Amino acid sequence: MSSESSVTPPKTHRVLIFVIVLGIGAIGLAVSGIMDRARSKQEVAAWTNAQTVPTVRVVRPERGSGEQELILPGNVAAFITGSLYARASGYITAWNKDIGARVTKGEILAAISAPDLDQQLEQAKGQLVQLQAAVQQAQANADLGHVTDQRTSQLVAQGWQSKQQGDTDRLNAASLAAAVSVAKANVVAQQAAVSRLEELTGFEQIKAPFDGVVTARNVDIGDLVNAGGNTGRALFQVADISRMRIYVNVPQAFLEDLAPGIKATLHLPGQKETFEAELVSTSNSLAENSRTALIELQADNPEGKLWPGAFAEVHFHIPADPNTLSIPLTALVFGAQGMRVAALDAEDKVALKPVVVGRNLGNRVEIESGLAPSDRLVDSPLESTQTGDAVNIANADAKPVAPESTASARPAPSKRPNL
């Protein structure tokens, strides 16, 4: 029995130690699980808070280049365009120039056979000869009446003729003198008729009114043409393309900057070469439906590369203030407080700033006041953006720029990491 009592206490001691170790291990596992769970909750909370901070793209105001380029569509037209119609009725007997032919002033383009008009001219000339002979006859009668009147006057004074006869011969002489005037007037009228018919017969030849290019020919041999028509298709069209006119409809907002003398460059589809033009005049009126004004530019065309009716992209070179700032249209915040921008401070927090907007340049807009060149602006800000909101910057080149006077004295701001 003494041996059993001596063995039992050591076994009990080992069991107690094992139980204590096991309890400590269980407590350690429990504490570790609790700590891991707390850490996970903290990470989830931090991730959730990070997701509430929006990531934005930052843009900066840009200065002008000293020249504003306004691009508008334009229509090219010939400096002079002539539509030639028939002034004599007849049949086309020949045409000498086709489309694309260069012609000089007075060159014959086509000939018209008008026998009726030719006969009218011959008849008018014959009547003119008759009237000229009638003048001679009337003049002879007037001379005879004048001589008779003089003789009768002497006889009446001597008492050999009655006063009645004297009055008759005197009035007859006056009548014959008036007949001469009538005959001469008839000759003048007939001469005018002959001249008119001669002018009309001159229209039997269609002639170029000026130096240019034939752009249309709508007649062929044997075609019947009627005089006096100015509707429908013209017989020929001639264009002077040595200098061209370019017409552009300009929006009202840009009219103040477009004055005679402004230069422009023309770009034509399908042509690599550009052409220089100059603004010469404006219509001084606006179209109510589009609020645009028609302006005219002119461009030299010595080689004929500009064609009438062509479409042109007109690049106006408008002098501009190089200090004027412009920003993307998407950087503006529209609201009840007016036009504002979402600027960022040194801590990348939003500060809504009011600005005065100038001209709309399409995808950009000029800012007249309210911005500095060093400002950083949020591009496409959310409607819920408020002053003091923190943001994450997506583009790495949007870090703040130190002023030139203190840039060397201050360390460069650290780059905020992307989250």
C-alpha positions, 0 to 999 in steps of 0.5 A: 500500500505504501508503493501505491500511495507514492505513485499516485501524486506524480500522475495527478500532477501531470494531469493537472499540468496538461489541463492547465496547458490545454486551457491556456491554448484554448484561451489563446485561440479564442483571443486570436479569433477575436482579434482577427475578427476585429481586424477584419471589421476595421479593414472592411470599414476602411475599405468602405470609407475609401469607396465613398471618396470619388476618383476624379480626373483633373484638368487645368486652364489653358492660355490662348495662343494669340490667335483664335481659330474658328472653323465653319463650312463655306460655299465656293462661288465664281467671282462672276457667273453669266447665264446666257439665254436666247434673244433671237428665235431660231434654230441652233446651227453650230456650237463652238465651245463645250464645258471646260473650255476657256473663252475670252470676251466676245468669243462666239459660243454658238450660232442661231439661224433666224430667217424671220428676223433677217427678213424683218431687218431687210424690210425695215431697211427698205422702208428706211430708204423710202422714207429718206426719199420722202424727205427729199420729196417733201423738201422739194415741195417745201422749196417750191412753196417758199418760192411761190409765197415770195412771188405772190407777196410781191404781186400782192404788194403791187396790186396784181394779186389779191390778199386771199391768194397771198394768204393761201400761198403763205400758209401752203408754204408753211404746211410744206415746211412742216411736212419736211419735219414730219418726213425727217422724224419718220426717217429717225424713227425708222432708223431706230427700228433698223438699229433695233433689228440689227442689234437683234440679229447680232444676238444670232451669235451667242458670245462670251460676256467676259473671260472665263470658263464654260461651266454648262452647255445645254444646246445642240445643233438643231435645237429650237430656241425662243427669244426673250426667255430667262427661265429654265436652263440657260443655253450656256453658263460662263464663270470667271474663276480667276478669283473666287468668292466664298460665302460663310454663315457665321453665328452671331457670337463671332461677328464682332471679331470678323471684320474686313481684312481677317485672313482665313485658310480653305480646306477642300475635301479630297485636296491636300493643298490649302488656299488663302482667303480674305474677308471682304464684306458682311451682309449686316443682317442676321437670319432669324431662323439660324441667327447667323450672318452671311459673310463673303471672302475672296481668294485668288485662283490663278491655276483654277484649282478652286471650282464653283459650287465646291464645299470648303472648310474655312479656318478663320485666323482671329487675333485673340488675347493670349492671356485668356483662359479656357477650360473644357466645357465638361468642367463647368458646374451648372446650378442655381448659383450660376456657373461654377467650377470644382477647384482643388486645394493643396489637400485635394479637397473641393472648393466650388468657385464662381466664374464668368463664362465668355465665348463657347468654342465648341468643346471648350469655353473661355473664362473671363474671370474667376480662374488662375492658370495654376488652378486644378479643376475636376473634370465632369464633377458630380451633381452632389459635389460640395465644397470640402469634399475629398477626392482621389486624383486619377491622372498623375500629372495633376499635382499642384504647381508652386508659384514661380517666385517660391518654387525653388524655396519650397519642396515639391508636394508629395504625389498622392497615391491612388487608392 
